[in-house]
Amino acid sequence: MNLPSKEMSPAFWSFGNGHGEISPGQVDHGSEGAGPVLELETLYSAVSRGTEALVFNGLVPGSEYQRMRAPYQQGDFPGPVRYGYMNVGRVVAGPPEAVGRYGFCLFPHQRRYRVPASAVTLLPENLPPGRAVLAANLETAINGLWDGEPMVGDRVAIVGCGVVGCLVAWLASGIPGTRVTGIDPNPHRQDILASLGVEWAPELSRDDHDLVFHTSGHPAGLETALALAGNEGRIIEMSWYGEQAVPARLGGSFHSRRLTLRSSQVGQLSPRQLPRWTHNDRMSLAIKLLANPLLDNLITGESDFEQLPEVMSELARGACDTLCHRIRYP
């Protein structure tokens, strides 16, 4: 891959055809004239399985090329593109009070990078850097809860228990009196959900739920979510399908039960929070909540950076059963 002769560092690139490779990526990103600047050496990154699989396989619709750009993406869809947004590094240059600390940044898989200090959330001492890769997923889950507006005593179902689904279930279970059920056909999810204090079911027919979150990424999961909602129930659609057509059963009892189907997407703050919260506020909340060591149970796979082309191929094909797959930078 021929790239401009700027300061570069090894990065992972997706070609949009089920192929990826390690090639140089740009180090400096918008730091000129941006106030304090931090340079970080990556310790860990993580794969966002749903979105990164769509990017890797070239399934981002042309209409979404701009909206789906990651904050520090390099290249354009369908590829080659350096894409990702779960990066934890050690600050090696910048203001003295930051050097030596760990920080989370919405940066792709790359060994070294330089960004404005405002783009990095420094980690508190009680948060291990290896767990902090979950920050972006937890931020998504927080936004989903804000959009769903769960209340005391709500009966809540989460259809699809990947990382985001598990985090939504964990957050919802902390509301007093809620009955929270994670629904996923994969029996390996049972122990993980139990460790978070959430009940698991392979399927469920009870249609008495006040609130249903759909996080499976599969159209059939949306059908399940619609069926689980009770009268006047709310379904929060958190899956993104790329170019895949998604049939939704909006006939039958959908109207007579007066169901509400609402999308949730982390790129924008929930309208109810927007007058008072910023994106940085939301990220700071996610970092604070990550202090809970139970969340380590969501990191079920790990490999070295140099293995990422093969690992991404397996993840994008669904060839391995893992939740959060963490990448080490030895």
C-alpha positions as a Python dict, from the first residue, in 0.01 Angstrom:
ca = {
    (1, 'M'): (0, 0, 0),
    (2, 'N'): (152, 334, -108),
    (3, 'L'): (92, 610, 150),
    (4, 'P'): (213, 971, 187),
    (5, 'S'): (562, 1012, 329),
    (6, 'K'): (453, 1142, 672),
    (7, 'E'): (543, 1010, 1015),
    (8, 'M'): (393, 661, 1022),
    (9, 'S'): (333, 370, 1257),
    (10, 'P'): (212, 12, 1195),
    (11, 'A'): (-169, 1, 1169),
    (12, 'F'): (-440, -244, 1065),
    (13, 'W'): (-614, -172, 734),
    (14, 'S'): (-937, -328, 603),
    (15, 'F'): (-976, -357, 226),
    (16, 'G'): (-1353, -403, 225),
    (17, 'N'): (-1335, -744, 59),
    (18, 'G'): (-1275, -977, 354),
    (19, 'H'): (-903, -901, 355),
    (20, 'G'): (-684, -690, 583),
    (21, 'E'): (-317, -624, 647),
    (22, 'I'): (-72, -444, 873),
    (23, 'S'): (62, -135, 693),
    (24, 'P'): (184, 211, 797),
    (25, 'G'): (-73, 455, 931),
    (26, 'Q'): (-47, 825, 993),
    (27, 'V'): (75, 917, 1345),
    (28, 'D'): (-30, 1281, 1373),
    (29, 'H'): (-401, 1366, 1366),
    (30, 'G'): (-525, 1723, 1390),
    (31, 'S'): (-279, 1821, 1663),
    (32, 'E'): (-148, 2139, 1497),
    (33, 'G'): (-299, 2443, 1667),
    (34, 'A'): (-531, 2225, 1874),
    (35, 'G'): (-396, 2313, 2218),
    (36, 'P'): (-220, 2048, 2429),
    (37, 'V'): (-121, 1735, 2235),
    (38, 'L'): (-64, 1382, 2361),
    (39, 'E'): (137, 1107, 2199),
    (40, 'L'): (41, 754, 2301),
    (41, 'E'): (190, 410, 2256),
    (42, 'T'): (-90, 158, 2231),
    (43, 'L'): (-113, -114, 2496),
    (44, 'Y'): (-448, -262, 2391),
    (45, 'S'): (-717, -217, 2133),
    (46, 'A'): (-1036, -416, 2083),
    (47, 'V'): (-1250, -526, 1791),
    (48, 'S'): (-1606, -399, 1763),
    (49, 'R'): (-1731, -720, 1605),
    (50, 'G'): (-2052, -598, 1444),
    (51, 'T'): (-1938, -271, 1289),
    (52, 'E'): (-1583, -376, 1207),
    (53, 'A'): (-1708, -695, 1039),
    (54, 'L'): (-1928, -484, 810),
    (55, 'V'): (-1631, -259, 729),
    (56, 'F'): (-1400, -557, 675),
    (57, 'N'): (-1649, -723, 439),
    (58, 'G'): (-1732, -403, 248),
    (59, 'L'): (-2095, -387, 365),
    (60, 'V'): (-2114, -19, 461),
    (61, 'P'): (-2382, 137, 234),
    (62, 'G'): (-2261, 420, 13),
    (63, 'S'): (-2523, 648, 167),
    (64, 'E'): (-2353, 603, 507),
    (65, 'Y'): (-1989, 655, 407),
    (66, 'Q'): (-1968, 993, 581),
    (67, 'R'): (-2188, 918, 882),
    (68, 'M'): (-2000, 594, 954),
    (69, 'R'): (-1653, 748, 956),
    (70, 'A'): (-1466, 673, 1277),
    (71, 'P'): (-1319, 979, 1456),
    (72, 'Y'): (-960, 900, 1345),
    (73, 'Q'): (-1030, 696, 1036),
    (74, 'Q'): (-773, 710, 758),
    (75, 'G'): (-877, 621, 405),
    (76, 'D'): (-1228, 598, 262),
    (77, 'F'): (-1491, 328, 237),
    (78, 'P'): (-1506, 67, 106),
    (79, 'G'): (-1129, 50, 153),
    (80, 'P'): (-845, 36, 216),
    (81, 'V'): (-942, 202, 540),
    (82, 'R'): (-789, 221, 888),
    (83, 'Y'): (-1095, 180, 1108),
    (84, 'G'): (-1164, 126, 1477),
    (85, 'Y'): (-1244, 313, 1797),
    (86, 'M'): (-1127, 117, 2102),
    (87, 'N'): (-770, 207, 2189),
    (88, 'V'): (-590, 229, 2525),
    (89, 'G'): (-235, 361, 2533),
    (90, 'R'): (36, 502, 2757),
    (91, 'V'): (105, 873, 2720),
    (92, 'V'): (469, 910, 2616),
    (93, 'A'): (474, 1279, 2524),
    (94, 'G'): (268, 1580, 2621),
    (95, 'P'): (205, 1790, 2933),
    (96, 'P'): (413, 1660, 3228),
    (97, 'E'): (103, 1579, 3436),
    (98, 'A'): (-19, 1339, 3164),
    (99, 'V'): (305, 1163, 3068),
    (100, 'G'): (319, 809, 3202),
    (101, 'R'): (-57, 783, 3252),
    (102, 'Y'): (-293, 556, 3057),
    (103, 'G'): (-568, 693, 2835),
    (104, 'F'): (-860, 578, 2622),
    (105, 'C'): (-906, 721, 2273),
    (106, 'L'): (-1149, 650, 1988),
    (107, 'F'): (-852, 555, 1772),
    (108, 'P'): (-808, 258, 1533),
    (109, 'H'): (-568, -34, 1572),
    (110, 'Q'): (-224, 129, 1551),
    (111, 'R'): (95, 111, 1756),
    (112, 'R'): (153, 485, 1807),
    (113, 'Y'): (-48, 802, 1749),
    (114, 'R'): (-61, 1172, 1832),
    (115, 'V'): (-392, 1352, 1897),
    (116, 'P'): (-527, 1660, 2077),
    (117, 'A'): (-538, 1604, 2453),
    (118, 'S'): (-914, 1666, 2442),
    (119, 'A'): (-953, 1340, 2244),
    (120, 'V'): (-805, 1128, 2526),
    (121, 'T'): (-979, 1032, 2850),
    (122, 'L'): (-712, 965, 3111),
    (123, 'L'): (-783, 659, 3322),
    (124, 'P'): (-822, 670, 3699),
    (125, 'E'): (-583, 457, 3902),
    (126, 'N'): (-856, 205, 3989),
    (127, 'L'): (-918, 112, 3623),
    (128, 'P'): (-678, -144, 3467),
    (129, 'P'): (-590, -40, 3111),
    (130, 'G'): (-681, -384, 2978),
    (131, 'R'): (-1044, -339, 3090),
    (132, 'A'): (-1069, 15, 2954),
    (133, 'V'): (-1104, -115, 2595),
    (134, 'L'): (-1471, -168, 2686),
    (135, 'A'): (-1528, 209, 2717),
    (136, 'A'): (-1677, 261, 2370),
    (137, 'N'): (-1915, -34, 2410),
    (138, 'L'): (-2023, 87, 2753),
    (139, 'E'): (-2079, 436, 2611),
    (140, 'T'): (-2309, 278, 2350),
    (141, 'A'): (-2497, 91, 2621),
    (142, 'I'): (-2538, 408, 2829),
    (143, 'N'): (-2685, 589, 2529),
    (144, 'G'): (-2922, 296, 2472),
    (145, 'L'): (-3045, 315, 2831),
    (146, 'W'): (-3099, 689, 2794),
    (147, 'D'): (-3305, 628, 2479),
    (148, 'G'): (-3502, 345, 2643),
    (149, 'E'): (-3575, 536, 2965),
    (150, 'P'): (-3615, 230, 3191),
    (151, 'M'): (-3805, 290, 3514),
    (152, 'V'): (-3820, 129, 3859),
    (153, 'G'): (-3985, -212, 3831),
    (154, 'D'): (-3971, -235, 3451),
    (155, 'R'): (-3968, -578, 3290),
    (156, 'V'): (-3676, -558, 3049),
    (157, 'A'): (-3557, -800, 2781),
    (158, 'I'): (-3232, -779, 2587),
    (159, 'V'): (-3234, -977, 2262),
    (160, 'G'): (-2876, -1061, 2162),
    (161, 'C'): (-2609, -1082, 2430),
    (162, 'G'): (-2291, -970, 2267),
    (163, 'V'): (-2077, -713, 2448),
    (164, 'V'): (-2325, -426, 2407),
    (165, 'G'): (-2623, -647, 2495),
    (166, 'C'): (-2452, -772, 2812),
    (167, 'L'): (-2364, -417, 2913),
    (168, 'V'): (-2721, -296, 2854),
    (169, 'A'): (-2848, -586, 3068),
    (170, 'W'): (-2597, -508, 3344),
    (171, 'L'): (-2692, -140, 3352),
    (172, 'A'): (-3066, -213, 3350),
    (173, 'S'): (-3032, -469, 3630),
    (174, 'G'): (-2899, -195, 3859),
    (175, 'I'): (-3236, -16, 3857),
    (176, 'P'): (-3437, -120, 4165),
    (177, 'G'): (-3713, -372, 4106),
    (178, 'T'): (-3635, -442, 3741),
    (179, 'R'): (-3674, -790, 3598),
    (180, 'V'): (-3400, -820, 3337),
    (181, 'T'): (-3359, -1117, 3101),
    (182, 'G'): (-3085, -1163, 2845),
    (183, 'I'): (-3205, -1369, 2548),
    (184, 'D'): (-2949, -1545, 2332),
    (185, 'P'): (-2943, -1895, 2179),
    (186, 'N'): (-2575, -1934, 2270),
    (187, 'P'): (-2556, -2126, 2601),
    (188, 'H'): (-2209, -1982, 2669),
    (189, 'R'): (-2378, -1652, 2746),
    (190, 'Q'): (-2550, -1796, 3055),
    (191, 'D'): (-2246, -1794, 3284),
    (192, 'I'): (-2133, -1452, 3164),
    (193, 'L'): (-2475, -1298, 3228),
    (194, 'A'): (-2498, -1474, 3564),
    (195, 'S'): (-2167, -1316, 3665),
    (196, 'L'): (-2328, -978, 3594),
    (197, 'G'): (-2639, -1063, 3795),
    (198, 'V'): (-2864, -1113, 3491),
    (199, 'E'): (-3093, -1407, 3407),
    (200, 'W'): (-3036, -1582, 3072),
    (201, 'A'): (-3286, -1756, 2845),
    (202, 'P'): (-3229, -1919, 2504),
    (203, 'E'): (-3573, -1794, 2400),
    (204, 'L'): (-3877, -1640, 2562),
    (205, 'S'): (-4245, -1620, 2471),
    (206, 'R'): (-4371, -1390, 2747),
    (207, 'D'): (-4507, -1071, 2585),
    (208, 'D'): (-4536, -862, 2901),
    (209, 'H'): (-4217, -658, 2870),
    (210, 'D'): (-4224, -285, 2925),
    (211, 'L'): (-3895, -238, 2742),
    (212, 'V'): (-3704, -454, 2493),
    (213, 'F'): (-3356, -382, 2357),
    (214, 'H'): (-3249, -547, 2033),
    (215, 'T'): (-2871, -584, 2008),
    (216, 'S'): (-2820, -909, 1813),
    (217, 'G'): (-2744, -760, 1472),
    (218, 'H'): (-2970, -1021, 1307),
    (219, 'P'): (-3311, -944, 1151),
    (220, 'A'): (-3467, -1244, 1324),
    (221, 'G'): (-3375, -1086, 1656),
    (222, 'L'): (-3589, -783, 1575),
    (223, 'E'): (-3887, -1014, 1516),
    (224, 'T'): (-3825, -1164, 1861),
    (225, 'A'): (-3802, -820, 2019),
    (226, 'L'): (-4132, -709, 1866),
    (227, 'A'): (-4302, -1023, 1994),
    (228, 'L'): (-4177, -976, 2351),
    (229, 'A'): (-4314, -626, 2405),
    (230, 'G'): (-4638, -587, 2597),
    (231, 'N'): (-4912, -334, 2530),
    (232, 'E'): (-4763, 15, 2484),
    (233, 'G'): (-4417, -148, 2508),
    (234, 'R'): (-4100, 15, 2378),
    (235, 'I'): (-3848, -159, 2151),
    (236, 'I'): (-3505, 6, 2123),
    (237, 'E'): (-3322, -102, 1807),
    (238, 'M'): (-2947, -86, 1871),
    (239, 'S'): (-2833, -315, 1587),
    (240, 'W'): (-2689, -178, 1267),
    (241, 'Y'): (-2724, -392, 955),
    (242, 'G'): (-2524, -211, 688),
    (243, 'E'): (-2670, -297, 348),
    (244, 'Q'): (-2872, -595, 475),
    (245, 'A'): (-3249, -574, 420),
    (246, 'V'): (-3442, -609, 745),
    (247, 'P'): (-3806, -722, 736),
    (248, 'A'): (-4010, -612, 1037),
    (249, 'R'): (-4351, -760, 1122),
    (250, 'L'): (-4550, -438, 1160),
    (251, 'G'): (-4883, -600, 1082),
    (252, 'G'): (-5063, -836, 1319),
    (253, 'S'): (-5091, -684, 1665),
    (254, 'F'): (-4820, -419, 1625),
    (255, 'H'): (-5071, -135, 1599),
    (256, 'S'): (-5334, -273, 1836),
    (257, 'R'): (-5066, -309, 2106),
    (258, 'R'): (-4948, 46, 2025),
    (259, 'L'): (-4581, -54, 2025),
    (260, 'T'): (-4301, 200, 1986),
    (261, 'L'): (-3994, 106, 1778),
    (262, 'R'): (-3709, 353, 1829),
    (263, 'S'): (-3353, 357, 1699),
    (264, 'S'): (-3053, 429, 1921),
    (265, 'Q'): (-2713, 524, 1783),
    (266, 'V'): (-2412, 635, 1985),
    (267, 'G'): (-2300, 897, 1733),
    (268, 'Q'): (-2555, 1136, 1878),
    (269, 'L'): (-2651, 1202, 2239),
    (270, 'S'): (-3000, 1109, 2348),
    (271, 'P'): (-3222, 1417, 2297),
    (272, 'R'): (-3319, 1415, 2666),
    (273, 'Q'): (-2955, 1445, 2775),
    (274, 'L'): (-2833, 1676, 2500),
    (275, 'P'): (-2914, 2006, 2676),
    (276, 'R'): (-2691, 1910, 2971),
    (277, 'W'): (-2442, 1645, 2855),
    (278, 'T'): (-2153, 1641, 2609),
    (279, 'H'): (-1988, 1345, 2439),
    (280, 'N'): (-1695, 1387, 2680),
    (281, 'D'): (-1934, 1376, 2977),
    (282, 'R'): (-2079, 1050, 2851),
    (283, 'M'): (-1735, 898, 2799),
    (284, 'S'): (-1628, 1006, 3148),
    (285, 'L'): (-1933, 828, 3290),
    (286, 'A'): (-1841, 510, 3100),
    (287, 'I'): (-1485, 525, 3235),
    (288, 'K'): (-1618, 567, 3588),
    (289, 'L'): (-1852, 269, 3558),
    (290, 'L'): (-1571, 49, 3424),
    (291, 'A'): (-1417, 38, 3771),
    (292, 'N'): (-1634, -271, 3836),
    (293, 'P'): (-1407, -580, 3800),
    (294, 'L'): (-1707, -797, 3698),
    (295, 'L'): (-1677, -647, 3351),
    (296, 'D'): (-1354, -837, 3292),
    (297, 'N'): (-1580, -1136, 3220),
    (298, 'L'): (-1677, -977, 2888),
    (299, 'I'): (-1320, -1001, 2752),
    (300, 'T'): (-1315, -1358, 2626),
    (301, 'G'): (-1045, -1352, 2358),
    (302, 'E'): (-701, -1199, 2311),
    (303, 'S'): (-428, -1201, 2049),
    (304, 'D'): (-124, -1002, 1941),
    (305, 'F'): (-145, -709, 1701),
    (306, 'E'): (49, -892, 1429),
    (307, 'Q'): (-224, -1160, 1424),
    (308, 'L'): (-504, -911, 1363),
    (309, 'P'): (-549, -978, 986),
    (310, 'E'): (-619, -1346, 1053),
    (311, 'V'): (-821, -1275, 1368),
    (312, 'M'): (-1040, -1018, 1193),
    (313, 'S'): (-1108, -1261, 912),
    (314, 'E'): (-1227, -1523, 1163),
    (315, 'L'): (-1439, -1274, 1356),
    (316, 'A'): (-1597, -1134, 1039),
    (317, 'R'): (-1689, -1486, 924),
    (318, 'G'): (-1834, -1575, 1265),
    (319, 'A'): (-1576, -1853, 1290),
    (320, 'C'): (-1500, -1800, 1659),
    (321, 'D'): (-1724, -1755, 1961),
    (322, 'T'): (-1594, -1460, 2156),
    (323, 'L'): (-1740, -1146, 2308),
    (324, 'C'): (-1485, -866, 2335),
    (325, 'H'): (-1167, -966, 2152),
    (326, 'R'): (-873, -770, 2289),
    (327, 'I'): (-557, -696, 2092),
    (328, 'R'): (-219, -678, 2270),
    (329, 'Y'): (71, -465, 2150),
    (330, 'P'): (383, -645, 2277),
}
